[in-house]
Amino acid sequence: MNDLLVIAFRMIFLYFVILIIFKLMGKREVGELSVMDLVIFVLIADVASFAVDEPERNLFESILPMIILLIIQITISYISLKSKKIRDKIDGDPTTIIRDGVLLEDEMRKQRYNLDDLFQQLREQQIGSIQKVAYAFLEPSGNLSIFMKDSKPPILPIVVDGEIQKRHLMLIEKEEQWLRQELAKLGYDDLKRIFYCCFEDGEIHVQLRS
């Protein structure tokens, strides 16, 4: 009976501990979780199960690994916030799967993304023809973002956190030299000062770091 009370107490206590940890880790929808998020969540679940299965074990020793995982997650999130390159390494970058109605087979192969997966996601969005798709991006979360030929094209960032997005420049058929020249005309010689930059309706829009 005593063990049952200990287990019940630990379950209630761990519930609130894990709730606080997830709150501190930040808000994300389940479908938007990165690989790193999933790893952290699985490890926290394993640690919590050990704490309940071994009621004789010191409670602090049981939650210490959770605290360490939280510190790791917050540290990595902070570093990722400061560096686009590290963020891409951890979370990944969207991959162009369809461009102007043409399947990009090499990109699909790199992502181990097959035609069955593609057709299923197209059907889920009520899209029957690949030829009508202007762009389809496979997001790091696994979701497929689709822009039709008769809709407004996506506005892609061409500078993020001071880093030029060369892949996005290729999609809008521009070159890095052109971007640097246009930014210089606007008085932006130091790319590191730029938080976000996009090319929309024939104009460059820039937001500097605060």
N, C-alpha and C positions, 0 to 999 in steps of 0.2 A: 504493500500500500504506500509506503514511504517513497519507494522508487517511482511509483506512478505520479505522486505529487511533484517530485523533482522533475520528471519528464514534462509534466504539464506546465510547470513554472518555466522551464527552459524553452519550451515551444512558444509560450507567450512572449518571453523576453527576447528570444531570437527573432520573432516576427517583427517586433518594433526595431530591433537593431538592424535587420536587413532592410526594413522600410526606410530607415534614416540613411543607410548607406546608398540605396538607390536614389533617394532624393538628392543627396550630395553629389552623386555621379552625374546628375543633370537629366533633363527631360528628352526622351527619344521614343518614338513609336517603335513597337516590336519589329515592324518590317524595315526599320531604318537602322537596326543595330549593326555595328561593325563586327568583324571577326574578333577584335580585341574585347568588345563588350560581351560577346557570347562566351569567350574564354573566362572572363572575370565572373560572369553570372554562374557558369557551370562549377567553377572552383568554389564560389561562395556557397552554392547548394551542397556540394560535397562536404565542405567544412561544417555547415550547419547540421548535416545528417550525423556526422561523427559526434557533435556536441550532444545530440539527443540520444544516440545509441549507447553512449558511454556516460551515464549519469554520475559515475564516481569521479570522473575527470573534472579538474578545476575549471570553472566557467570562464575565467579570464583567459586561461590557456586556449580555450575553445574559440573565443571570439578574436583573439590576437591575430590569427591568420586573416580574418575578415578585414581587420583594421589595416593590416599590411597591404592587402589587395586594394582597398580603397585608396591608400596613399599612392600605390603604383598607378592606379587608374587616373587619379587627379593629376599626378605628375606628368603622365604621358599626354593627357588632354591639354595641359598647359603648354607643354612643348609643341604639341601639334597646332595649337592656336597661334603660336608664334612663327611656325615654319610650314609653308605649303608643301615643301618636298617631303618632310617627315610625315605630314598628314596624308599625303598620297601613298607613302610606303605602308602606313598602318591601315588606313581606311580604303585605299584604292581610289581610282579615278574613273569617271564614266567612260564607257567604251562605245564608240559609234558602230552600230551593227548594220544599219541601213542608211544609205545616202542616195538621195534622188531616185528612189525605187530600186536600188541595186544592193544586193546582199554583199557585205564585206566579209568574205569567207576567212581570210587570214585573221581578222580580229575575232571572229567567232571561235576559231580554232584555239587562239591564245587563251580565251576565257573558258574553253571547254563547254561551249554553249551550242547546242545542236538545234536542228530545224524543228524538231518536235517541241522543244521548249519555246522557241520563237513563235510558232503557230498557235500554241496554247495561249501565250500572252497576248497575241494579236486578237484571237477570238474573244478573250476576256474583255477586251476594249472595243468589241464590235467592229473590228477592222478586217475586211475580207480580202483586200488586195495590197500586196507589197508595193506594186507600182504607184499607188496613190500616196505612199509615205515619203515625205521629204527627208526626215531624219528620225532615227530610232536610237536611243541611247540606253545601253545596259548600265544601270546604276550600281554602285558598290553594294547596295542592299539586295540586289537581284531583281529589282523592279525594272520594267521597261517603260521609258518615257518616249512618247511618240508625237511627232509633229507632222501633220498632213500637208500636202502640197498646196491646198487651197486655204491654209491657215497662215497666220503670221509666223515667220521663222523664229526659232529660239534666239534669245539674246544671250550670247555666250561671253563670259568674262575673258578679256584678253590680257589683263594683269591682275593677279591676286597676291596680296601680301608682298608686293614688290617683285614678284616673279612673272615673267612673260609666259603666257600659255601658248606655246608654239602649235600645239595640236588644234586649238581653237582658231588661231590665225589661219591655219591651212583651210579650215572649214569655211571661213569667210573670204578665202582667196586673197589674203593679204600676207605681206612679208614683215619680218622683224625690223628691217631697216625702215620700212614705211612707218611702222608704229613709232619707232624712236624719233623719226623726223617730225611726225605729227604732234607727239608729246612735247618735243622741243619748241615747236611753234607756239604751243600753249603755255610755255614756261616751266615744263616739268622735265628737268634734265636728270634728276635723281630718281630712278625707279623705286628705290627703297622707301621713298616718302609716300608712294601710292598704295593705298589700302585696296582699292577696287577700281577697275577701268573696263568699260565696255564700248562697243561700237554699235550704235543704234540710230536708225533713220539717217544714215550718212554722216553722223557726228560722233565724236569721241566724248564720252562722259567719264569724268574722273572724280573720285572721292579720296582725299588724302587721309593719312593716319591721324587720329586724334591725339 
